[in-house]
Amino acid sequence: MTRKIVVVGGGAAGMGAAGGAKAVDPQCAVTVYTGFDDVAYSPCGIPYVHGKEIDSFERLFLASKQAYVDAGIDVRYNADVTRVDVNRKVVEVAGQGEVPWDTLVLATGFNYADPGVPGGDLGGLYYVKNIREAMEWDKVLDTVRSAVVVEASPLGVEMVTALAHRGIETHLVDPSPWPMSEIADPDIMAPVEESWSELGVTTHFNTTLKAFRGDGQVRAVQTSDGEINADLAVICTHKEPNNALGVAAGLNIGSTGGFIVDERMATSAPGVFAAGDCTEIPNGLTGVPLQGLTGSHAYAQGKTAGINAAGGSRAYSAVYVPWGTAAGKWIIGGASLGETTATALGIPYVVGSAEGISRARYYPGVKPVKVKLLAEPGSLRLLGAQMVGGEGIKERADFLAVAIKFGLTLHDLAHMENVYSPAIGALNEPIVVAAQSGIDGLRKG
């Protein structure tokens, strides 16, 4: 009998699940329901189209709709799943009635946290998420003189840079003392703030959003530091798991609001899996549950869920969270813990840091690279890393996440081999120098 697999959500997790299921059982019937016009595009690329670094939204689509037809994946567009019944194994689809399933994958994604202030129903409040809406907002940006970005989340950081590149007078309002304060340390973000100043951005830190003002259309943003005139407000608040369907169905949720899943991405209900921003995954070092990770995490979780939903076997491990993004004229990134997070969790650490270069000093285009490593006192086992530079941050973040996962120490990193080629790597790798700095600091202490 043909296995019926229903996937709710057409983002990275949902389409990863659909592909994973078909890879295991090509004969299974996979139906994906999405409330939008499209699936499998990169929402992470939207700020870069707005900033004109990418010349077209069409470049963000990963495959044509026909490609999914050819792959045997039945995608139902503009189809909202309104209810999940885990006992009868059906979902209810608006306008279509009940649809049975043998296994179900929830990949329902996230919603932005409600700013919770007056004026939230005004026009001119932009939530960056759906590509078709982004196409329309991009036309609006041609008419915008002044914009306010609400909160310096990773998306907020990208949108500040994009709007400034667009030539729009840009303000950033955030209640924290520096950007991305839940993830990044102040010394890593300081160069970013300086580059924003060079771009004409005005930052308002330690500043609370009070209201959006206007008559039908936003005209100003009221803050604890005064009123800012604005034709547009970009809402970049915290990502909250879109868990309503699962909660109503009785699935267990964790402290973040995400669905609790095991290593198979299985939920508390038999035959029901979940993946992506609607789930929570433990940090490999601390066990602290994390929600709202990156697209690469969502896709890998979706593949795991789909493979297991189709009768295969795959495990998804705890995460060590390599991360990175462009910010101002810099690239920032890291893995696992920074000083701010470690301090908040009460985790003791020692630090090694270095300022190096990305290529040979005489090669054109050489960029600075700052690396900061956190290690466990005594064993010097690597706990985390943070970086800022002009290039090479992503590759170092990926490597350092693996180094943390497998328990490498500052001694290991201080003696690691590294590529030296003038065009792509300096003689002294900044990771090596940072590790040695940490060791030397302890000796001097």
C-alpha positions in Angstrom: 0.0 0.0 0.0 1.3 3.5 -0.9 2.4 5.5 2.1 0.7 8.9 2.3 2.9 11.6 3.7 1.6 15.1 4.3 4.0 18.0 4.8 2.6 21.3 6.2 4.9 24.2 5.1 6.8 24.9 1.9 10.0 26.5 3.3 13.4 24.9 3.6 12.3 22.4 6.3 9.1 21.4 4.4 10.7 20.9 1.0 13.7 19.2 2.6 11.2 16.8 4.2 9.5 16.2 0.9 12.7 15.5 -0.9 14.0 13.3 1.9 10.8 11.2 1.9 10.9 10.6 -1.9 14.6 9.7 -1.7 13.8 6.9 0.7 10.5 5.7 -0.9 10.1 6.9 -4.4 6.6 5.4 -4.5 5.3 7.2 -1.5 2.7 9.9 -2.0 4.0 13.2 -0.7 1.7 16.2 -0.5 3.0 19.6 0.6 0.5 22.3 1.7 1.6 25.9 1.8 -0.5 29.0 2.3 1.7 31.0 -0.1 2.1 31.2 -3.9 5.6 29.6 -3.9 7.9 27.1 -2.2 11.6 26.7 -2.0 12.9 30.1 -2.4 15.5 31.8 -0.2 13.9 34.4 2.1 17.4 35.1 3.5 18.2 36.7 0.2 15.4 39.3 0.3 17.4 42.0 2.2 20.2 41.7 -0.4 17.7 42.4 -3.3 16.4 45.4 -1.4 20.0 46.6 -1.0 20.7 46.0 -4.7 23.5 43.5 -4.1 21.3 41.0 -5.9 19.7 42.3 -9.0 16.4 40.2 -9.1 14.1 38.4 -6.8 13.9 35.7 -9.5 17.4 34.6 -8.5 16.1 33.6 -5.1 14.0 30.8 -6.4 15.8 27.4 -6.1 13.7 25.4 -8.5 10.7 25.8 -10.8 7.2 24.5 -9.9 7.5 22.0 -12.7 10.6 20.5 -11.0 8.5 19.4 -8.1 5.9 17.9 -10.4 8.7 16.0 -12.1 10.0 14.8 -8.8 6.6 13.4 -7.9 5.9 15.9 -5.1 2.4 17.3 -5.1 2.6 20.9 -3.9 -0.7 22.5 -3.1 -0.3 26.3 -3.2 -2.5 28.8 -1.3 -3.8 25.9 0.8 -4.1 26.6 4.5 -4.1 23.6 6.9 -6.5 24.7 9.6 -6.5 21.6 11.9 -4.5 18.5 12.7 -6.2 15.4 14.2 -3.4 13.0 15.4 -5.9 10.4 16.5 -7.8 10.1 13.2 -4.6 10.9 11.2 -6.2 13.6 9.1 -5.5 17.3 8.4 -8.2 19.7 7.5 -7.5 22.0 4.6 -9.5 25.2 4.1 -11.9 24.7 1.2 -10.9 21.1 0.6 -12.0 19.2 3.7 -10.1 16.4 5.4 -7.0 14.8 4.0 -5.7 11.5 5.5 -2.1 10.8 6.2 0.1 7.9 7.4 2.8 10.2 8.6 2.9 14.0 9.0 5.6 16.6 9.0 4.9 20.0 10.5 7.2 22.6 9.1 5.1 25.6 9.9 8.0 28.0 10.4 7.8 31.2 12.5 6.0 34.4 13.1 7.5 37.7 14.1 6.8 38.7 17.7 4.1 41.3 17.9 5.7 44.7 18.8 2.8 45.1 21.2 2.5 48.9 20.8 -0.3 51.2 19.5 -0.4 51.7 15.8 0.4 48.1 14.9 -2.4 48.0 12.3 -1.1 51.0 10.3 0.0 50.7 6.7 3.8 50.9 6.0 4.8 48.2 8.6 6.9 45.7 6.7 7.5 42.2 7.9 10.2 40.6 5.7 9.2 37.1 5.0 7.2 36.3 1.8 8.9 36.8 -1.5 5.8 38.1 -3.4 5.1 40.7 -0.7 8.8 41.6 -0.8 8.5 42.3 -4.6 5.7 44.8 -3.9 7.6 46.4 -0.9 10.6 46.8 -3.1 8.6 49.1 -5.3 7.6 51.0 -2.2 11.2 51.5 -1.2 11.7 53.7 -4.3 9.4 56.2 -2.7 10.7 56.0 0.9 12.8 58.8 2.2 13.1 57.7 5.9 12.8 54.3 7.4 13.0 52.8 10.9 14.2 49.3 11.6 12.7 47.9 14.8 15.2 45.7 16.6 18.8 44.7 15.7 18.1 41.0 15.2 20.2 39.3 12.4 17.5 40.3 9.9 17.4 43.8 11.4 21.2 44.1 10.9 20.8 43.0 7.3 17.9 45.4 6.6 19.7 48.4 8.2 22.6 47.8 5.8 20.2 47.2 2.8 18.2 50.4 3.4 21.4 52.4 3.8 22.8 51.0 0.6 19.5 52.0 -1.1 20.1 55.6 -0.1 17.3 55.7 2.4 17.7 57.7 5.7 17.8 54.8 8.1 17.2 54.6 11.8 17.6 51.5 14.0 15.7 51.3 17.3 16.7 48.5 19.8 16.2 48.2 23.6 19.7 46.5 24.0 23.0 48.4 24.3 24.4 47.0 21.0 23.2 45.1 17.9 22.4 41.3 18.0 23.2 41.4 21.8 21.7 38.0 22.4 24.2 36.4 20.0 27.2 38.7 19.4 29.6 40.5 21.8 30.0 44.3 21.8 33.6 44.2 20.6 32.6 42.2 17.5 29.7 44.6 16.7 31.7 47.8 17.3 33.2 47.9 13.8 29.7 47.3 12.3 28.3 50.3 14.2 31.2 52.4 12.9 30.5 51.3 9.3 26.8 52.1 9.7 27.7 55.6 10.9 29.8 56.0 7.7 26.7 55.0 5.7 24.6 57.6 7.5 22.6 55.3 9.7 21.4 56.7 13.0 21.3 54.1 15.8 19.1 54.3 18.9 20.2 51.7 21.4 18.8 51.3 25.0 15.7 52.7 23.4 12.2 51.3 23.7 9.6 51.3 21.0 6.4 53.1 22.2 4.1 53.4 19.3 3.7 53.8 15.5 2.1 57.1 14.6 0.0 58.1 11.6 -3.4 58.3 10.0 -3.9 55.0 8.2 -0.2 55.1 7.2 2.8 55.2 9.5 4.4 58.6 9.5 6.5 58.4 12.7 7.8 56.0 15.3 7.5 57.0 18.9 10.3 55.8 21.2 11.5 56.3 24.7 14.1 58.6 23.1 11.6 60.7 21.2 9.8 60.6 17.8 11.4 59.6 14.5 9.8 60.6 11.3 9.4 57.6 9.0 7.7 56.6 5.8 8.3 52.9 6.6 9.0 50.7 9.6 10.6 47.3 9.1 9.7 44.9 11.9 12.6 42.6 12.8 11.4 41.3 16.2 12.2 37.9 17.6 11.1 34.9 15.6 8.5 32.9 17.5 7.6 29.3 16.5 4.4 29.0 14.5 3.1 26.3 16.8 -0.7 26.8 16.8 -1.6 23.7 14.8 0.5 21.4 16.9 -0.6 23.0 20.2 -4.2 22.5 19.3 -3.4 18.9 18.3 -1.8 18.3 21.7 1.8 18.1 20.8 4.3 18.8 23.5 6.2 22.1 23.3 9.3 23.3 25.2 10.4 26.4 27.0 11.0 28.3 23.7 7.5 27.5 22.4 8.9 25.1 19.8 7.8 21.5 19.4 9.9 19.1 21.4 11.4 16.5 19.0 13.8 13.6 19.4 16.9 12.9 17.2 14.5 11.5 14.5 12.6 14.8 14.6 9.7 12.9 15.9 7.2 14.8 18.1 5.2 13.5 21.1 2.5 12.2 18.8 3.1 8.9 16.9 3.7 9.4 13.2 4.1 13.1 13.5 7.4 14.8 12.8 8.4 18.5 12.9 11.3 20.5 11.6 12.6 24.0 11.2 11.7 27.2 13.1 8.6 25.5 14.8 10.9 23.2 16.8 13.5 23.5 19.5 16.9 21.8 19.4 19.4 21.5 22.3 22.7 23.2 22.2 25.4 20.5 22.1 27.5 22.1 24.9 24.9 23.4 27.3 21.7 21.4 26.5 19.8 24.7 26.4 17.0 24.5 23.9 17.4 26.8 20.8 14.7 27.9 18.4 14.8 30.0 15.3 18.1 28.8 13.8 19.3 29.2 10.2 18.0 27.9 6.9 20.7 25.3 6.7 19.6 23.9 10.0 15.9 23.9 8.9 16.8 22.1 5.7 18.9 19.4 7.4 16.1 18.9 10.0 13.5 18.6 7.3 15.6 16.0 5.4 15.8 14.0 8.7 12.1 14.3 9.3 11.2 13.3 5.8 13.5 10.3 5.7 12.1 9.0 8.9 8.5 9.8 7.9 9.1 7.6 4.9 10.4 4.6 6.9 14.1 5.4 6.6 16.5 6.1 9.4 18.5 9.3 10.1 19.4 11.1 13.3 19.8 14.8 13.8 22.4 15.8 16.4 22.4 18.6 19.0 23.7 21.8 17.4 26.8 24.0 17.8 25.4 26.8 15.7 27.9 28.2 13.3 26.5 31.6 12.2 27.4 34.6 10.2 26.1 37.5 8.2 27.1 40.6 6.3 26.7 43.7 8.5 27.6 47.2 7.3 30.9 46.8 5.4 31.9 43.8 7.6 31.1 40.1 7.9 30.5 38.8 11.4 30.1 35.3 12.6 30.9 32.7 15.2 30.0 29.3 16.7 28.3 28.3 19.9 29.0 30.7 22.8 30.2 34.3 22.9 31.3 36.1 26.1 27.8 37.6 26.6 26.0 34.3 26.4 28.6 32.4 28.5 28.4 35.0 31.2 24.6 34.9 31.2 24.6 31.1 31.6 27.2 31.2 34.3 29.8 29.3 32.2 33.4 30.1 33.2 35.8 30.7 30.3 39.2 32.1 29.2 39.7 34.1 26.1 42.3 34.1 23.3 42.0 36.8 20.6 44.0 38.0 17.6 43.7 40.5 14.8 45.1 39.0 11.5 44.6 39.2 7.8 42.7 37.2 5.2 45.4 37.0 2.6 49.1 37.7 2.3 49.7 41.3 3.3 51.0 42.2 -0.1 48.2 40.6 -2.1 45.5 43.0 -3.5 42.2 42.9 -1.6 43.7 41.8 1.7 41.1 42.2 4.6 41.4 42.3 8.4 40.1 39.4 10.4 39.5 39.4 14.2 39.1 36.1 15.9 38.1 35.6 19.5 38.1 32.1 21.1 36.5 31.0 24.4 37.8 28.0 26.1 37.1 26.0 29.3 39.5 26.9 32.1 41.9 24.1 32.8 41.2 21.8 29.9 41.2 24.7 27.4 38.5 22.8 25.5 36.9 25.2 22.9 33.6 26.6 24.0 32.9 29.2 21.4 34.1 31.7 18.9 33.3 35.1 17.5 34.7 36.9 14.5 34.6 40.1 12.4 36.4 40.7 9.2 36.2 41.4 5.5 36.2 37.8 4.2 36.7 34.2 5.3 34.4 34.4 8.3 31.9 31.7 7.1 34.6 29.1 6.5 36.2 29.7 9.9 32.8 29.6 11.7 32.0 26.2 10.1 35.3 24.8 11.1 35.2 26.1 14.6 31.7 24.6 15.2 33.1 21.2 14.3 36.1 21.9 16.5 33.8 22.6 19.4 31.7 19.5 18.7 34.7 17.2 18.8 36.3 18.7 21.8 39.4 20.4 20.3 41.4 22.6 22.7 43.4 25.8 22.3 46.5 23.6 22.2 45.1 21.7 19.2 44.2 25.0 17.4 47.6 26.6 18.2 49.3 23.8 16.4 46.9 23.2 13.6 47.9 23.1 9.9 46.6 25.9 7.7 46.6 26.8 4.1 49.1 29.4 3.0 48.6 30.9 -0.4 48.9 34.6 -1.0 45.6 35.0 -2.8 43.5 33.1 -0.2 45.3 32.7 3.1 48.0 34.4 5.2 51.1 32.8 6.6 49.8 33.2 10.1 46.2 31.9 10.4 44.2 34.2 12.8 42.7 31.1 14.6 46.2 29.8 15.4 47.3 33.2 16.7 44.2 33.6 18.8 44.6 30.1 20.3 48.3 30.8 21.1 47.3 34.2 22.6 44.9 32.4 25.0 47.6 30.0 26.1 50.2 32.7 26.5 47.7 34.8 28.6 47.3 31.9 31.0 51.1 31.5 31.3 51.6 35.2 32.0 48.7 35.1 34.5 
